[in-house]
Amino acid sequence: MREFSRAILDVTRHALGKRAATEQGGLLSGQDPTAVNTADPLRLWIVQVGVIVLTTQLLALVLRKIRQPKVIAEVIGGILLGPTAFGRIPGFTQHIFPQDSRPFLSLVANIGLCLFLFLVGLEIDAAVIKRNARLSVTVAMAGMCLPFGFGAALAVPLYHTFIDQSVKFTNFMLFTGVAYSITAFPVLCRILTELKLLDTTVGIVVLSAGVGNDIIGWTLLALSVALVNAGSGLMALWILLVCVAWTLFLLFVVKRVLHWLARRTGSTRDGPTMFFMTVTILLLFGSAFFTDVIGVHAIFGAFLAGIIVPREGGLAIALTEKLEDMVSIIFLPLYFTLSGLSTDLGLLDNGITWGYTVAICALAYIGKFGGCTIASRLSGFSWREASTIGSLMSCKGLVELIVLNVGLSAGILSQRVFSMFVLEALLLTFMTTPAVTFLYPPEMRMRATTGAQYATKNDGAPGTEGAVQRAEGFDQGREEDGTKRFRFTVVLDKIEHLPGMMALTQLILPPPPPYTEKSHALSSTLESTEAPEKELSPSPEAPAPVVSIDAIRLIELSDRTSAVMKGSNAEALITTDPLLDIFTTFGALHGIPVNNSLAIVTFDDLGSSVSEHAKRNDSQLILVPWLPPHYSIETSPSQGNNATTSGDNANTGLITPRIAHMQNPFEALFRATSAGPDNTDVSVLHSQFVRSLFASSQTDVALFVDRHMPGGHKLTHGGTYRLFVPFFGGPDDRLALEFAVQLCANPKISATVVRVTKRDLDLQHNNSMEKPQILSDERAGESTVHHNTMFPDTVYAHATTQTRLQSETADNIAWSRYTHPDARSNPTLAPALSRMDFSEVGTPEPLRYIIRQSLSMSQSVVEERSRLLILAGRSRRLAVENHHAELKSVMEEHGGIANEVKRTVGDVATALVVSGCQASLIVFQATVSADRE
């Protein structure tokens, strides 16, 4: 067949012909841009590519909603552009895909097919088979032998009914058996990753069996092509022997040379160099050319070239990242369009044809599903797990389509039989995801590893007891350990977030043990013999629990093949990921045990993955970073509310970062989309992730908004922190207060806590315990504003008397716990409370009061060589105060903001950032009991 070589020769012959240059006006001179010009086919080729790419991308957008792989869209797009649908439009095929233009389209498609098979070879890791050889070999062999037998049996009636008798029956039977027995490994990897099955026992076995199935399948395809191209049995034997010799030469000679070259050029350390890429591409097409000229398809040589590339240092993933975009966007859709041009579902026009089509689909699924299910059941899996393995292994995808196209181009398959098998491949691939979702729901899955996306489940319920107690607030005499948190989940998604997370982690470290007379006496008994008499009694304070950190690295699962490869190599990535490596080193330097984990999921599942991970690991608090995007800064004197109020302060030279060409400082932090199309960036997407985490989390969450950006204020070197905690009430504010008390156990941290209540002017001198008035129109306005939101976490609780009384009671208990005179005599609280100042303020404008206090403290901490950190509750649920009206006034004064950001951080944090306060923020959301949601 030698299709690849013939296509090159045809294009070369056309290119060497003389180009007619009689007319250069093009479209302006009335020429048809879709007219075929074999001397210059670029115009028509661009038109073809545009039609193909637009069709497949639009279909992919629709099918993505039902979690179907992109290959389904590519296959359906090719079928629609062929004679099945658009080809029936008069003039469509003659103008867009004329017969004379197809050699050029075929050349580009076959080049892309070679590149794709090279990427498939890069995906295959022999180490996966070695680690799970016992189970995977059994499943792989059963999943090939039984379908191959069914295909060979069905080939008999198909051959006598639809195939020309000039075709050898053995060739047709072999192609039918290979099409039945092969599994689409690339599509299988994506399905396993999207369904979060890579770290389950089922996923590991399927991945290993898929690798073995793929290798054997391509070997059988090479055998089939060799038999077709051979004129006799002896020639077929020679072709196979030469192919085996070439394979051994690549595996044992070229692979060692390529590994040496990768190390020599530093490609395994710093990614593939230009020289290494050049050698690899030459090897790819050289191997494809050799296997093509000896009588085996060029794709087999490209597949072998991908297998021998070294996997060390993530080199295979880096190579994939450099090639995958052009392959997936341009080359593969072209190939499937060529396949669709040969697929005419209109040929399935009688009962016999449809009967055979149903038989092909049924036997293909029964063979794969039955063989793999029985083998898995005999290997010790449950029926549910075994049936899931069978459903996954029945995925066909683009690999079977490649086999079918090879058979069609070789003249073994007729167009009618080809269309029947294409429909079978499309149906079985479409069924895979729904079948696996039904057979193997998340609650039934058995995790096999602890270092990948998910950790092993711990016994007992997650640590949410403290959150429930805060929500109810009636157990005033609970132990101190119920309010302290020592198990944290730290979210790491970008290198820019790492400094903020390390700074916040350093704050939560427990203080060093006090230096007592007893310890001094033990170290200097020679200096003082009366030291034992001066010993102090042992401190009643129990040893502080060790802080444990669970760092979860988030990687978004995109449409790229490299993202799927990262998912299948999660265990190796955990040890090589730079973010986890840096954070682990930071933890080791501070004596913090850090447990690393990795999650590669789609963007929509990022928030739920973090919340599920924290719940499984019994985490008490999730720490989430949020760093403002890069922006240009102009230094200008402080103005407005930022102006200093004394002469001494005026000489400190304070400056306020200003955003160039932005009126609203909040746009500098979160880049509100209302400012223009350029502001739709990663920060807005990050807010969607944070909101999804807030909505799904069953663990307390702390969102750290790091305002210290490169080019802004220089950090002080004093190493001390000043906390400012505005306490309005509600479970979120109570969590912020408890966390501030825990932080102040560190001698370098002090805090100012202000309980702010909203009071009208005529109630300023009334009892401070009187309930603040909540205006009904404000509450209604808030509900109206958030009526269409997709998350329920932005709506205030109903203003019922019971809700207000419960919330106020919990607030009063939490406040009196730390402000009561007896609290400072408590040995467990005294060190922290001695560094905290508590006050109560009643004001008709609580947000503006908080803004003034924050701006004043941000200036005073500079003189103290300290840093200001504001702890605020999100206050979106069970909060007594609704700041909707005042926040609206504040935003009118300082400028509007994006609703997405406002809903994410809450009203208090929104007012602080809008005002221009440059202090970093920690926004808390506490978990509450289900009946209070």
PyMOL commands that set and color helices and strands:
alter all, ss='L'
color gray80, all
select helices_A, chain A and resi 3-16+26-29+42-64+70-81+86-88+92-96+99-123+126-131+133-162+169-181+185-194+201-229+233-264+267-270+274-293+298-307+312-341+345-347+351-378+383-393+397-409+415-439+442-444+465-472+480-482+495-507+517-523+531-534+561-568+570-576+578-589+603-616+640-642+647-650+665-670+673-675+677-679+682-696+731-743+761-763+776-785+792-794+801-819+821-825+830-833+846-863+884-894+899-905+907-914+930-932
alter helices_A, ss='H'
color red, helices_A
select strands_A, chain A and resi 487-492+548-556+594-601+621-626+633-637+655-659+700-705+720-727+749-758+836-843+866-873+920-925
alter strands_A, ss='S'
color yellow, strands_A
deselect
rebuild
show_as cartoon
